[in-house]
Amino acid sequence: MTYPMPALIGHRGLPSAAPENTRASIKAAAENGISWIEIDVTMAGDGSLVIMHDPTLKLFGLPDVALVNVDKSYLQTVDAGGWFHADFAGEPLLFLDQLLELVIQYNLGLNLEIKINPDMETAEQVNAVCDVLSFFNIPHEQLLISSFDLSALALVRQRSRSLQIGVLCEVIPETVFEDVATIRPVSIHCDQSKLTAALARRITAQYPLYCYTVNDTVTFEKLLDWGVNGVFCDRAQAPEMRNLVPR
């Protein structure tokens, strides 16, 4: 079995060092020798594809502002770093084209998670992401698309037979193999706190398995013992985490 990603993946860049999903976080990941990052993309009201996790701007101190009600020009005024530390005040939000330029610049592997904005049409969001990806010459072995939304992943597969897809589950259902058959994923991703040793071994007999979010060596070592192939980590630069990576 081949593995699409390494054992230690930067979760939203390197969010222990810089505000998540920002240029600063991606730069920090690259400078710390992290080869793969997981980054979120979602859609604003005007169709802009913005690099952030939530459908609101609560993280940035704007809890009443929903993405569906704003456009790119508004998002370009948002301080995406001040909430993290004063040193990052004024850090701008990224958009998908800017993210892909950074991935190419730093020669990173990218797990792009499509966070479907519940206030907008799924197909519109998936097609927009795929359209932008088509303009960038990122090798398919350095790009993996994931989502919790199986219908979104089915649309990705319709758009491309060769894109690598990872299926995200909070809890892996008993019917997972049947559920994902037509999507043809290269990996399954799940919440490590909802995983058991028996389930991990069942999944890894069929697919590479990656878990979120793992920031301590005890959990990481346990998951590796269960056969998990990798984890998404907020502190992927930490020597004690790296020392556990299988050779």
Order of alpha helices (4+ residues) and beta strands (2+ residues): beta-alpha-beta-beta-beta-beta-alpha-alpha-beta-alpha-beta-alpha-beta-alpha-beta-alpha-beta-alpha-beta-alpha
